[in-house]
Amino acid sequence: MSIPNQFRIDKQTHQSTYLVNGELKTWEGKTSNVYSTISSTDSYEPTCLGSIPNLTEKEALEALDAAGDAYNRGQGLWPTMKVEDRIACVEKFVEQMKTKREEVVKLLMWEIGKSLKDSAKEFDRTVDYIYDTIEAYKEMDRNAAKFHKHGGVYAHIRRGPLGIVLCLGPYNYPLNETFCLLIPALIMGNTAIFKPAKHGVLLITPLLEAFQNSFPKGVVNILFGRGRILATPIIATGRVDVLALIGHSNSANAIQASHPKKNRLRMVFGLEAKNPAIILPDADLDLTIAECINGTTSYNGQRCTALKILYVHESIIDVFKEKFSSAVDALKFGNPWEEGVQLTPLPEPGKPDYIQELIDDAKAHGAEVINEKGGERTANFIFPAVLYPVNKDMRVFHEEQFGPVIPIVSFKDIQHPLNDMAESNYGQQVSVFGTDIEILSPLIDTLVNLVCRVNLNSSCQRGPDVYPFTGRKDSAVATLSVKDALRSFSIRTFVASKDTTYNNQILSDLLNKKESNFISTDYIL
């Protein structure tokens, strides 16, 4: 197999350290090999990229102690630090992070099979997100640099940290989605324990020293190993204040169930979704098909924001099926660095078998694979299968497939997809394709009560990152966007003072002497 020199894995990465209490500690215990499903040989075999430590409960609790000491019940250096000083730490980190772009992008391609274009985009988007978070925090601080007065009481209101955060990211966006949790949690004054995803773990290696160099000891602690071995004992202590997780609701429920005082646990979750597209009779078919191709097949459908079921009006179902199937079959499959590649190897070794199970189950209940290439397999891939007609007896109707299989449902009455959405366990987004205002107006009014984002004539997506990203039911807890994430990882807290000469003199002295990092009317430019 011919691999361009700049993308070759010439040296394995054997990660032998983990970050706890500001120290990169050497691990001499058991390790796990990290494999890519991308082969570097002519005859297929997975590529060993390196290895990571299999840390134990002991190391997990050491990390918890470090985070606890750094927070020190709200009295630690980090939570009481000036806003501008915390910002300076994050700025130092992102500047060092940018020097590792080439290494991280290469590992993104090899570890999770993401195309070169999308891997580079994920890195750059993450850098932009960090800078946007810094600016949003500056704006928040500027807006808080004042006193309110109501009912004879002055109040100085800011947002304060919550405590210790356990951060668990996903494999499909192991850099961006994880840092969209971690960075706002840190900048608000929380301390964190972070465990990378199962796939997309080695790409954290080039950033370890940047974390160590940029933050006070114990503020960021990074562990490697199995989630159930590390996360469960940490949560079971009851000392974690925030569980931040992007993944599946089953994992989120299992981990939070271990917390002995659940009312104390703040949760920030981005979970699964079954985002539908509703395609109305007057939809612009060329536009609709282009958007649905992007929505269903981008990164092989391995996105919570992917379109996972298409509802097409019966009056246009035949022409839609023909055009959409042809467009899917025209997609290029190849390795991530190949020019124009749109479909890439799947990072989970068992994913092709799972997709095959969904296809076989759908066929057993009356569906057909309507595109010629649908279901064609290689050792690390299965070509997107377009299934029609799909009904409620099929697994693919209910399960979030998170991979290359596309179910299509025909409808006559708009109440059909609306009822299905209302009965679904999920409620993140929907895409609506059409132009008739008389139809769209009442439809939108209903859809906004079923999901949290309605995309008009466009596929579902997370960005731009300034917009709210959340969901109903099993799709999310809390809201993530540049500004909303800062709120999700903090709480409003304030100092109140009755309007008396005695109190006003004290406040005046506090402001003039600038001894308090909290009571201040200075702001950051």
Helices and strands as residue ranges (DSSP letters): G 5-7, E 13-14, E 17-20, E 23-26, E 31-36, E 47-53, H 57-71, G 72-74, H 77-80, H 83-98, H 101-112, H 116-144, E 148-150, E 153-161, E 164-168, H 176-187, E 191-195, G 202-207, H 208-214, E 220-222, H 227-236, E 242-246, H 249-256, G 262-264, E 266-270, E 275-279, H 285-297, G 298-301, E 307-313, H 317-329, H 351-364, E 368-369, E 377-378, E 381-382, E 385-388, H 395-398, E 405-411, H 415-423, E 426-427, E 429-433, H 437-447, E 453-456, E 472-473, E 476-477, H 482-488, E 490-498, H 501-513
